[in-house]
């Protein structure tokens, strides 16, 4: 293991040519882990079109990233499983990081298993916590058995790999400036076949309206909203306070909401300023995706519902009386 050192983080570039926020969350967590690894370097790898890396230099410096390994080529302007995975595997073979972290975005969930498979190393997916144990190993925690338990997993091979859900870790707003070294890497992909070509990309209405990742206020509905009429009430209430609508897995399975707005173990992880849970019991499968909210308000007619255990404000009552009362008062 002595030949492996440092933490490497995948810096995902979005379609809008920004770095996905999960990268900055991972950098701050990696700097915490580094303290337990004798000050291991925190480095990044990025794939993008030519000239784009330099626009992020200041962000890398302010975050305290030691080195950035950049692969720039027109063929890398759009995500390619074949190109990205091959180049990342080659890079890991050269620099030998002790830990490789990737955000559990749609892209990251595609890339990470390809890389771990090619490297013959383990991968702990969809993590919600990372730590270094007494032996200096990465201890990655994720929900298991349908969210009923939390399992902390150790990787016996190197690099130790994990994907981490967006919005799990808070971003440190304080700068940690270093003089980041930008390392330009050769893009040797001419011999590779790109098996998937992106012809077009269109955002759905759900994606535009329900941007849960950046929502300040979220109103979520569960089984207690009962039917489509109940969810229409929820949407009306959310609209009146400028909130974004979310749902539990049960509500989605009942056909009351699309999967794109599902929060929880098999959905999104969110961290709004205010999270209003309406008719939600509070099963761990859901709370694992929203417990990091700054202020949680729960409305449920069962005073013993588990949601009240994590709520900052609890309202015991019928959601079909409370929401209309609010709308009528402010109507």
C-alpha positions, 0 to 999 in steps of 0.5 A, a space after each residue: 500500500 506504501 506506493 499509493 498516496 493522496 486523494 483524487 477527486 473527479 471534477 465533473 463538468 456540467 453541460 453548462 460548463 460549470 463544475 458540479 457542486 458535488 466536487 466542492 463538497 468532496 474536496 472539503 471532506 477530503 481535506 478532513 480525511 487528509 488530516 488523518 492521512 498525514 496531510 495527504 495531497 488532495 488532487 483533482 482530475 477533469 475532462 473537458 473541451 480545450 481551454 476550459 480548465 483555466 477558467 476554473 483555476 481560481 476555484 481550484 486554488 481557493 478550495 486548496 486543491 494541490 494538483 489538477 490533472 486535466 484532459 482537454 480535447 474536443 472529443 471530451 466536450 461531452 461525457 463518454 463512458 469509453 473515453 473518460 473511463 480509459 483515461 481515468 484508469 490510465 491516470 490512476 495507474 500512473 499517479 496511484 492515489 490512495 483514495 478515488 472519490 466520485 460524485 454519485 451523479 448520473 454521470 458518476 454512477 456510470 463512470 465509477 463502476 467502469 473504472 473500479 472494474 478495470 482497476 480490479 478494486 472495490 467500490 462503495 457506492 452512494 455513500 453518505 459518510 466518509 472517514 478514516 479508521 484507526 488503520 488508515 483505511 477509508 471507511 465509507 458508510 451507505 444505506 443497506 437492506 432497503 435503508 433499514 441499516 447503515 453499513 460502513 464498508 472497507 475496501 481491501 484493494 487500492 485505490 479505495 473507491 467511493 461515490 458520494 451523493 450530492 448534498 451530503 456534505 456541506 461546502 466550507 465557505 472559507 477559502 483555503 488558498 494554495 498555488 494549484 499545479 495544473 498538469 496537462 495530460 495526453 489524450 490518447 484516445 484515437 484508437 478507442 471506439 466511442 460506442 455512444 454518441 449524444 445526438 441531442 439533449 432536452 430538459 424535461 419540464 420536471 427538471 426545470 420546475 423541480 430543481 431540488 438540488 438548489 431549492 431553498 424551500 422544499 415541500 414534500 408529500 408522502 403517503 398521507 397526501 392520499 391521492 392526486 387531489 392531495 398532491 394538487 393541494 401540496 403543489 398549491 401550497 408550495 407555490 404560495 410560499 415559493 417552494 419546490 415540490 418533492 415526494 417520498 418513494 411511497 408517493 411515487 409508487 402510488 403514482 402521485 408524483 414523478 420519480 424525478 422529484 423523489 427524495 430519499 435512499 433511492 432518490 435525491 439527497 437535499 439540504 434546503 433551508 426549510 423542508 416541510 414534510 406533509 403526511 410523511 411518516 419518517 421512515 429512514 429510507 426517506 429521512 436519509 435524503 433530507 435529514 441534513 436540512 437546516 430546519 425541518 417542519 413536519 405535519 402529521 396526524 400521528 403524534 408518534 410518527 418517527 418524522 417528529 424525532 428529527 423535526 425542528 417544528 412538529 404540527 400534529 394535525 390533519 394536513 388537509 385542514 392545515 394547508 387549506 387554512 394557511 391558503 385561506 388565511 393568506 389567500 
